[in-house]
Amino acid sequence: MADNFCTATINLPELLRFSSRSCLYVPGYPTIYPPWMEGHSTVNRFSKTVVGAAALGLFLTTAATAPALAQTPTSSPDAAVDGVDAQRLAAMAADLGTDVSGAQEVLRFQADAADTADDVEGATGDAFAGTWVDESTQTVYAAATTEAALDAAADAGAVPVAAEYSLTDLEAIVAQIAASPVPDTIPSWWIDVEANDVVVDVVAGGEQSATDFVASLGAPTDAVRLQTGVEAPDTFATIRGGMSYFINNASRCSVGFAVQGGFVTAGHCGVTGDSTNYGTFRGSSFPGNDYAWVATPDHTPVGQVMDYSGGTVAVKGSTQAAVGATVCRSGSTTGWHCGQIQGYNSTVRYPQGSVSGLIRTNVCAEPGDSGGSLLAGNQAQGVTSGGSGDCTSGGTTYFQPVNEILQTYGLRLLTS
């Protein structure tokens, strides 16, 4: 199975305007509560202060806003499901608790939602505070900080949500954290667009040092939230048999996506010049980033991903999915697993160093899955970086966005 995988993989208007900090009351109508309020009431927050000029002056360019390469816009209602075979749809339907028709509807909605999110970001400008989706109601939410931007979001087809902080504001806080001496008790941090804040993950026993660190930032108290008791993530590369591709005849990782002349994978899997059983690492960056590409002059890469149900998924492009969208991961250790995107622009502190700009998900993964593919339907999203947990109890996994890899090395994603 491992050899086959490796070969194949190469080969509302006003009534629906919510506030992220309160409920909505309109005379004559029931009170409407944002669906994400549940679960946030017991989270640690800090009392209000003022963001320093230095914090707001820091801007972080992320994969969420960087130019995307090899994107294939959806051109017809069936383009989103084209190339996704019956077994893949059945597996996705089982994960979603629906039937094949329902899984197809989710894929079509995701494609439409990606277009809506792009329209919203362009229309709201500096007031843009992020988008996310609710697949159960097929709703795209868009947060913004001004009335004009909220109106523009509604005109673009999204449900507007009032936010206190723009995405630029939150990215400035993320940049400030990255530039600061972060305590070892903080393994990662990320932007939660639904809650309109920056989440700082804290390992058990590190609450006080994390609280002191966040207070030292001088950021608005309700813009930073501690999430305590998390497990420190680690990379998934490991040295053992049954490999999808070998690095220096010693360790194993998984192929990400086929590109012209080779494939992309995780940077921690190998350094430039390392050999594999398919070719040679031509570029690699880790830590800081977690991406690499391998040239395979004697092999034929194709735009497909193994679904570990006996088939493949045809890759059609690399349009970024929204927060909340269902995504599935393919890796040589645990096969095919699905979950949802929780956030973009995540920073993780691995033992080897920090990596920024990652996609955070609740998809599970295990050692050896590193470098493997993350897809939203037939759209490439990223390659597996690392995380915590496993596929028995569940976990959190981070992914390096694929478009950043393509842009960095000037690669062309292969589609089929």
N, C-alpha and C positions, 0 to 999 in steps of 0.2 A: 504493500500500500504506500509506503514512504517513497519508494522509487517512482511509482506511477504518479504520485502527487507532484513530485519534483519535476518530472518530465512534462506532465500536462500543464503545470503552472508556468513553467518557462514558456514550454510550448504554451357702534352700530351706529355706525350712527351713535348718537349720544347715549342711548340706553345701555349700550354695551361697552362704554368706556370705563375701564376699571382703573383704580389706583393701586399701585404695587404696595402701598402702605395702608390702605383702608378699604372699606366696602363702599358700595355706591347706593345711595338712597335717592329715589325720585318719587315725589308725591304721586300716589295713585298706583305705584308699582311696588312689587316686593323688593326687599333689600337684596342686592346681588353681591355675593362674596367671591373674590378671585379664587379659583380652584387651588392655587399653590399656597394659600395662607395656612392650610392645615399642615402641621409638622414644623412650622417655623416659629411657633410661639415660645418654645422652650430653648431656642438657640441663643448662645451667648452673643450679646451686642454691647457696644461701648457707648457711653453718653456722648452727646454731640460736641464736636469741636470743629475747627476750621481747617480746610485743606491748605497747606502751605503753598506758596508760589512755586517752590522747587518741585513739589509733588505734581502740581497741575502742569508744570512745564515739561514733564517727562512724557514722551509719547513712544509707544511701542508698536512697530509695524508687525502685524501677525499674518498668519496664513489666511485668516478669515477675511482680511482686507487686501491681501496681496493679489496681483493679477493672476488669474487662473489660466493654466495651459491645457490644451487638449480637451476642452470642455465641449460637449455635444448637446446643444439645446434640444429639449423635447419638441418634436415637430408634429406629432400626432398623438391622439389619446392612447394608442397602443405602443408608442415608442418607449414608454417607461417599462413595459413588461416584455418587450421584444428580446428574445434570446434567453429569457428566464424559463427553464424547462419545467415540466410538470412536477418532477421530484423536488426541485428547489422551491417551487410555489407551495407544495404540500408541507415541506419542512417549515417554511415561513408561516403558513397558516396555523400549524400546530403551535408554534411559539406565540402567535398572536391570539390563539383561541378562537379562530374563525375558520372559514372554508377557503378553497382556492380562489373563488370569486372575490371574497373579502380581501385576501392577500393582494390580488391584482388591483383592487380599488385603492389599497394603501400605497402601492407603488405609483399609481397614477397621481394620487394626491401629493405624494412627496415631490414628484416632478413639478406639479403646478405650484406647490408651496415654495420650492426653490426659486421659481420665477418671481413669485410675489415678494419674497424676501429681498431679492435684488432690487425690485421696483421700489420697495419701501425705503431701503437704504439710500437709494439715489434721490428720493423725494424728500426725505427728512433732514438730510445734510448733517450739520454738526449736532443737531438735537437727537440723532439716532441713538437708541439705547439697547438695540438688539431685537431679534425675532426668535420665536420658538413655535412649535406646533403641538396640537392635541390631535393625535390620529384618531381617537375614538369619536370625536365630533367633526373631524376634518376641518379644523379651524387653525388659521395662522394668526398668532398674536404678534403685535409690534409695539415695543415700548419707545416712548419719546418724551422729551423734557419740556416741550412747548405746545401751546394750543394749536398753532399753525402746523406743526409737525404731526400732531395727533390727527388733525383733519387730513393731512396728506397721506398718512398711513391708512386711514379709512378709505380714502379715494383709491388707494392702490389695491384694496381688497382684503386688508387685514383688520382684525379687531384691535383698536388702539388701547394701549395701557399707559397711563400716566406714570412717569418715572422721575425720580429726583436727580439721578446722575446719568449723564450720557455715557455711551460706550467708551468714548475718548477719556472721560473722567476716570472710569474704572480701569482702563488700560494704563493710565498714568500711575495709579496706585500700584498696579501689578509691576510696572517698571521700577517704581521706587522700592518695592520689596526686593526685587531681583538685584538692585544696586546696593542693598543694605547687608550687614552681617547677620544673616538669618540663623536663629538658634537651631541646633541639631534636632530639636523636638518638633520642628516643622518640616515634614517631608515633601509637601506640595501645596500649591495654591492655584486658584482658578476663578474665573468669572461666572457667576450664576445670573444669567440675564433675566430669568423669571423673577428672582428675588431682588434684582437690581443691586447686587453687592459683590464684593470679592470674598471668596471663601478661603480661609486659611486652615489647612488640615493640621491636626495636632495629635501626636502619639500619646498614649496613656502616660500620665505622670508629668506631662510637659505643659499643663495648662497655665501655670504661673509665668513661666518664661515666655510663652507665646503671648500671654496677655500684656506683659511688659513690653515685648517687642512691638506689638501692634500699637500700643499707646505711644511709643516713641516715634511712630511714623507721622503723627499729627494729622492723620486722615480723618474725614468725617466719621463719627462713631457708628452711624448706621450704614456706613458703606463697607465695613469690614466685619466679617462674621467668623468666629472660631467654630470649627467642626472637630470635636474631640474624640479620642478613642479610636483613631484610624490606624490601620496597619501600614507600616512603611513599605512603599513599593520597591521592587527590584526589577532588573532586566530579566528577560526570559531566556537568554542564551544559556546553554548548558553543554557539558561534555558527556555524551553518551551515545549509544548506538541507535539504529533505526532512523537515520537522518534523512531529511528531504534534500538538503545539500550540505556538503562537508566544507569546513573552512580549515585549510592546512592539515587535513586528515585528522583533525582533533575534535572540533566542536561542530554543533549543528544549529541551523536556523531555518526559516521558511522563506520561500520566494514571495515577494510582494506582488508587483504587477510587471507584465512584460512591456518593454520599451524597445524602440528601434535599436537593435544591436545587443540586447541583454535584458536585465531585469533590475528593478529597484528593491531595496530591502532596508533593514535597520542598520544604522551606523555602528552600533555596538557589536554587531556580528563579525566585523572585520575591518582592518585598516587598508588604506590604499596599497596595492601590491600583494595582498594576501591572495592565495590561490584557493579555488573551490573545484569540485568535481565537474563544473560546467564552464568555468572561466576564471577571470581575475578581477578583483576589486579595482575599479578605475577611479573611484572617488569615495570618500567616507568622511563623515563629520559626527563626532561624539566625544565628550558631552557638548552642551550648548545646543546642538541639534541632535537628531538621531536618525540620520539618513545615509544611504550609500547606494551605489549602483555597481553591478557586476557585468562586464562585457563577456559575451558568450559567442565568440566567432565560429565555433564548430557546432553550434546548436541552433535550433529554430524556435525562437520565442513566439508565442501566439497570445492574442488578447482574450484569455480565458482564465477562470479561477475554479479550482476544484471545490465541489460542494460536499464531498465525502458521503454522498448518497449514490455514488456510481455515475455521476454526471458532472457537468461543468456549467458555470455561469459566464455568458458572453459579456465582456466589458464593452460598454457603449460610450463612455466618456468619463469625465471627472467633475461633474457639477456638484458643488458643496451642498450637503443636506443641512436642514435646520436643526437647531437644538430641539430635542424631543423626538426626532425621527428614528425609526427602527433601522438598525444597521446589523450586518452579519459579518463574522470574521472567519477566515479559513487559515488553519495552521496545522503543521505536521504532527503535533503531539495530541491535540484534543479534537481536531477536525473542524466541524462547522458549529458555531454558536452565535446566537443573536441577542440583541439588547437595544438600548437607546443611547443616543448622544446626550450627554449631560451638560457639556460646555465646551467652548473653544478657548484658545489662548491659555491653556493650563501650563503651569510650571511644576516640575517634579524634581526633587532632589534625590537622585540615586546615589548609592555609595561611591560611584565613580565620578559624580558631578551633576550639576543641574542641567535640565533640558527644558526649554521654553517653547511656547507656541503649539502645544500638543492638544489633541482632541481627547476629552475625557468621556468615558462610556461606562455603562454597567455590564458590558460584555465580559465574560470570563476568559482567561487564558492561563497557560502554564509554561514552564520552561521548555524551550524548543519551538514554541509558537512565534518567537520573535521574528520580525521582518515580514510576517504573513499579511494577507490582504484584509482590508476592511471595505465593505461595499454597502451602499444604500441602493437596493434594487440592483440595477446594472451599472451604477455610477461608482467609480473608484473614489475612495475617501482618504485612505491612509495606510500606513504599514505599522504593524504591531511594535510598540516600543517596550513597555513594561507595565507593571502594576502590582496588585496585591490580591490575595485570595486564590481560589482555584475553581475548577469547573465541577467540583462536588458541592461545595458550600456557596459558590458564587464569589464575585469579586469586582474590582475596579481595574480597568485596563486603559492605558493611554496609547494614542496613535500619532505618529508623525504624519501631518497632512501631505498627501501625494503631490498636490500641485506645487508645493514649495520645492520638492525634490526635482520635479520636471523643470521648473524655472531655474533652479541653481545650476544644474548640469546641462541645460539646453536639450533635454531629452523629449522624445515624442512618444506619448502613450499609445500602445497598440490596442486597437479595438477590433471587434469581430461581430 
